[in-house]
Amino acid sequence: MEIYNKLNQIRVSNKTTTKQKFFSIANALIIGAVLGLFAKIADYPYFINLGFTDTADRLGIWVFVATLISVFSSSPKLAGVKVFAFFGTVLSVYYVYTVLFLGFFSVKAIVFWSVCAVVTPICAYIMWYARGSGFFSNVILAFPITVLLSEGFGLRNAYLPIHTHYYLIPWLMGLYLTMIIVLLLIIPKNKIHFLIILPISIVLSLILIKLNYYYGLWEYI
């Protein structure tokens, strides 16, 4: 009860009707289905490569979308349900398309992303408080920005299947920068808090890059 009271001091849930919750979850499902299909089509080698190859493997993009879904939910519990619904739909559409139309699937990849989907409700529950007040909210928001900074920095060595598309790397890095700016502008209730959030994110990103932990992880996926 004491923890609950402390969390309420950070951010208080909004009351919503069952109908509002239903449509909120339905929207998350629709967004997941659309993005899951887009990710698979973008990955398909016979489509024009617009620099979105391996979109489903770009963790930062999914973290960005999940963060927005979480913080703009009416409660932390609903945030967890919506984000789980989102990732579940993304994975379902992505791999159903892969099996039905491409005739193959990677068990290793499916297991990894399924495990990620299972833990997303917990992450979403915590992330919901990023739009609250106090230092704790700033620290929480620093985590998704850290992921975007780390992955965006790693794009400098990105390999795009068609060599003539290397010129798109700066555009992709610009996309990551845009996502960071969006999070900093629309999530903190007090915009001046970016002076706290950004330095924390930069320090954490430098640590990840220095330890090479972030990029080494993908060798096992």
N, C-alpha and C positions, 0 to 999 in steps of 0.2 A: 504493500500500500504506500509506503514511503517513497519507493522508486516511482510509482505511478504519479504521485503528487509532484515529484521533482520534474518528471517528464511534462506534466501539464503546465509547469512554469515556463517550459521552453516553447511549447505549442499546444493549443487546445483543439481537439477534434471538432469538426462542424457536423451538425445534425443533418442527416439526409434521409429521404424516404426510401423504402424498398425499391420503388420504381426507379428512382434516381441511381441507386446502387446498381441495379440491373443494367440500365443503359450505360453506365460508366464502365462496367465490366465488358459489356458487349462492344463498346468502342475500342477497348484494349485488345479484344479478340480480332476485330476488324483490322486494326493497325498492324497487329502481329501477322495476320494472313497476307496483307498487302506487302509488308516489308520482307516477309519470308519468301514470297514469290519473286519479288524484285531481286533479292539477294541471289537466288538460284539462277534466274535469267541472266543477271549480270555476270555470274561466274561461268555460264555456259560458253565454251570457247567459240562457238559458231556465231555468237552475237557480236556486234560491234563493241570493242573494248573502249569504254569511256573512263577508264581509270578506277572502276569499281570492282575489278577482279578480286575474288576472295573477300567480298564484302562481309560474308558471314564469319570470317576469321578475324575481322577487324573489331577487336573487343571494344575499343573506344566508342564506336558508333552505337553499339547496343547499350553501352553504359550511359551514353548521352540520352537516348530515347527513354530508357528505364528510369533515369533520374527525373526526367520531366513528368513521366507518368506517376512516379512516386510522390513528388513534392506537391503536385496539384490534385492529389486525391483528398477526400474529405477527412480521412482518418488513417492512421498507420496500418490498421488491420486491412482496410480496403486497399491501401497501397500494395500490401503484400499479395493480396488476391489478384489484383489487376496485373501486377508485374509477372506473377507466375502464369496467369492466363496469356499474357503477351508472349513470353518466351516459349511457353508450351505450344502456342499456335505457330510461332516462327519456326520452331524445330519441326513440327508436324508437317507444315506445308513444304518446308525446304527439303526434307528427306522423303516425303511421299512423292514429290516431283522428281527427285533424284532416282528413286526406285522405279517409278512408273514410266518415265520418259527417257531416262539415261541408262537404266538397267544395271545400276551398281549402287553400293553404299559402303561406307567405312564404319565398321563396328567401333573402332577406336574413337573416331570423331563423335559418333552418336553417344557413346557412353560418357565421353568428356562433357559434351554440351548438356546432356541430360542431368549430370551431377550439378553442373552450374545452374540449371533451371531449378533444381530442387532447393538450392540454398538462396535463390533470389528473393523469396518472400521475407526472409530474415533481413537481407540487405535493404529491401524496399521499406520495411518497417522502420529501420534505423534512419534511412535516407529521408523519410518523410519529415523528420525533425530538422532537416537542413534549412527549411524555410521558417524556422522559429527564431527565437531571440537568444542572445548569449553566445559565449565563446564556443560552447559545444556545437552549436549549429554551424559555425564557421569551420570548425575542424571536419565535420561530416561532409560539407560541401567541397572541402579541399580534396577529398579522396577521388571523386569522379574526374575532377580537373587534373589531378595527378596522373590518372590513367591516360587522359587525352594528351597531356603534355609529353608523357613518356612515349606513347605510340606515335604521336605526331613527329617527335624528334627522330624516331626510328625510321620514318618514311624516307629519310635522306638516302638510305641504302636500299630502298624498296626495289623489288624486281617486278617489272611489268612484262608479261609474256611477249607482247609485241614491242620490240626494241624502239620503234619509232614513237612509242607513247611515253618515253622517259620524261618528255617535257611536261607531262601531267603531274609529276611529283610535286612541284611547287603549288599547283592548284589543290592537290590533296592536302598538303600541309596547311594551305589557306583554309580549307574546309575544317580542319581540326582547330585552327585558331578561331574560326567563326563560332564553332560549338562552344569553345571555352568562353568567349565573349558573351554568348547568349546566356550561358549558365550564370555568369557573374552579374549580368544585367537584370535578369528576370527572377532569380531565386531569392537572393538576400533581400529582406524587407528594408534594411538600411543599406543603401548602395555603397556607402563609404566603407562597408565591411570588406570590400574587395582588397583593401589595403592590408587586411589580416589574412584573408583567404589565399590570395595569390602568392605571397611569400612562403606560406606553409606548403602550398602545392609545388612551388619551384624547388624547395629544399627536399621534399619527398621524392620528386622526380629525379633530381640529381643523385640522390642516394640509390634509387632503382637503376639508373643508367650506369652509375659507377660500379655497382655490384654485378651489373649485367644480368640481374635476376629476371627482369621482365622479359627480355628477349630469349634468355635461356629456357624459359618455361615452354616456349612454343616448340622446342626441339622434341618434346615428349608428347606432342599432340598429333 
